[in-house]
């Protein structure tokens, strides 16, 4: 919980933000970021594949990316 709250204090994210995630869900940074984004109420989109991130960026139009 302390990591989650610290992350929320550093990452500028709000409930109306859209995020594009491209790391595996098992990655420690991705996991804590997802928890922080859930806590804030942001919408998380997951990239189809790392090779498709440029296309996914155009499709999703994220407001925040970590």
Protein Blocks (a to p, Z undefined) as FASTA:
>chain_A
ZZmmmmmmmmccdfkbccddfbdfklmklmmmmmmmmmnopacdddfbfklmmmmmmmno
pabdZZ
